[in-house]
Amino acid sequence: MNDQSTRTIVLGGGCFWCTQAVLQSLEGVRRITPGYCGGHVDSPSYEQVCTQKTGHVEVVEVVFDPRVLPLEQLLLVFFATHDPTTLDRQGSDVGPQYASTIFYQSDAQRETIERVMKAVEKAATDPVVTRIRAAETFWPAEAHHNDYYRNNTEQRYCRLVIAPKLARMRQHFSDLLQS
């Protein structure tokens, strides 16, 4: 699906359920797949990644149309909807699998990420610890993780963590939402 009209980027902003739920409502996002990236085990399972021994980060692979949603805008939403200043954690989700990480697909993406991250750092009160890494093998997560929030809105984690994050995102980025 990465034709001339779309681009792909892999983003780790903590729990992939949260990141997928937030980003999939943006106009211009064509597909989001939760998965794992950056580790040393082929085709890891969720259980393996949770042991913190595989080196993988929970991520989402985002396929987007940059004519509709420029990478700069996508990154601003990404940085605003997780805490890029906490090392290997997002709220109560703690461990290296929850690291704020961006896997870029090209030098042009890397340059854009660095530029946007500098702007985010200027506005932040604490240092931004988001890791910027070259693309590595993306391993899709097990099927039940895809669209987890949409399929489990009444689950406790979804109600207490994801729903408030979505509400804040909708308030601050209403102009970028799908109609």
N, C-alpha and C positions, 0 to 999 in steps of 0.2 A: 504494500500500500504506500510505499515511499516513492511515488511518481514525481513528476516535475512540479506538481501543485502542492505537495505535502512535504513536511520535514518530520524527523523523529528526534526526540531527546528523551533521556532517561533521568528521572528525578527521584531522589530519596529525601523525603521530608518527615520521617517518622513512620508511623503505621501506614501501610499502603492502602488500607481501607479508607482512611481519612483523606489521603492525597488524591485517590481516585474520585471520591465523592465530591471534593472541592473542584477539581479541575475539569471533570466531565461535563459540568454545566456551562462551561465557557463556549461562546460562539467561536467556531473555527476549529474546535477539537473534533477530530474525526474518529479517534479510537484511543482508549486507554486500557492498558493491560497491566495488572499487578504482577510483580515477580521479584526476582532476586538478581543482584549483579555485584561484581567485584570480588567474588570469593574464589576458592581453589578446589571446589568440589563440583563435578559435573552434575547437572540436573538435580539440585538440592531440593529437599522437601522442607516444608514449613517447620516441622519438628527439628530437622537438622540445623536449620538456620537459627532457631531459637536456642540451641545449645551454645551459640556464640563461638563455635569452633570451625565454622566453614569460611569465615571472612566475608560473607555476603551481607549486603544491605537490602532491606525491604525497599523496593522502588516501584515506580510506575513507568511504563514505556508509553510516551505520549506521541501520537501521530496527529499533527496539526497542519492547518493551512496558514502559512505565514502572511498571505495576502489579507486574510480575515483577522487573524490573531498573530501579530508580530511576536517574535521570540522575546523581545524586551517586555511586552505586556504580560506574556505567559510567565516570565521569570518574576516580574513584580508581584503577581498574584501568588506564585509559589513562595517567595520570601515573606509575604505578608500573612500567609496562612499557616506558617509553622514558625518555630523559634530557631533561627539560624545561629543563635549565640550560645546554645547549649550543646556541649560535646556528648555525642552518643546517647542522646535522650530527647524525648518530647513528652513533657509532663510526666505522667507516671509510667510511660513506656521507656524503660532503661536498658541500654545495652548497645553494642556496636552495630547491631542490625537496624537501629533506629537513627543512625547518623545522618545529618544533613549533608547530602552528596549530590553532585550533578555529574553525569557521564555525558560528555560532549561527543558529537559525531563528526565534527569538522573544526578546522582552525578558526573559521568564521564564527562558529558557535562559541568556541572558547573565548574569543575576543569579546563577543557580546556579553557572555556570562561575566567576564572580568570587569567590564565597564558597568554593568548593572550592579554587580556586587560592591563595587567601590561606592556607588551612590547609596546603596543600602547601608554600608558601613558608616558613611558620613551621618546618616540619620539615627543609627543605633547607639544605645548607651553602653553596650558591651561589645567586645570584639566579635565579628562574624567568624564562625568556625566551619562554615560550609566547605566541604572538600570538592575540588574541581578535578575530575579524572577523565582521562581518555576513555572512549567507548570500550567496553569489555562485553563478553558474552552475556546476553540477557536471557534468563531462564524464567519462562512464565510460571506463575504460581498455580497451585491446584485450582481446579475450576470453581470450587465453592468460595474462593476468595474474590472472584470477579463479581463486581456489582454488589459487594457485601452489604453496603449501607442500604441500597435500594431494596434488597431482598430481606433485610433484617432491621427495619427502622425502629421496631419496638424493643430490640435487644438493648440491654442496659448501657453497654459501651457506646452504642450508636446514639442513644438518647442523651447521655451525659457528656460525651466528648465530640462526636461528629456533628450532631445537630446544631449545637451552639457555634461551632466553627463555620458551618455552612451559613448560618444566619449572619454572622459577622462579614463573611465574604460577600454575601448577596447585598448587604448594606453598603459596603465600600466599593464594590466592583459591579454595581447593577448595570452599568453601561456595556459590560463585556459579556453579559449572560445571553444564552440562547433564548430566542423569542418563543 
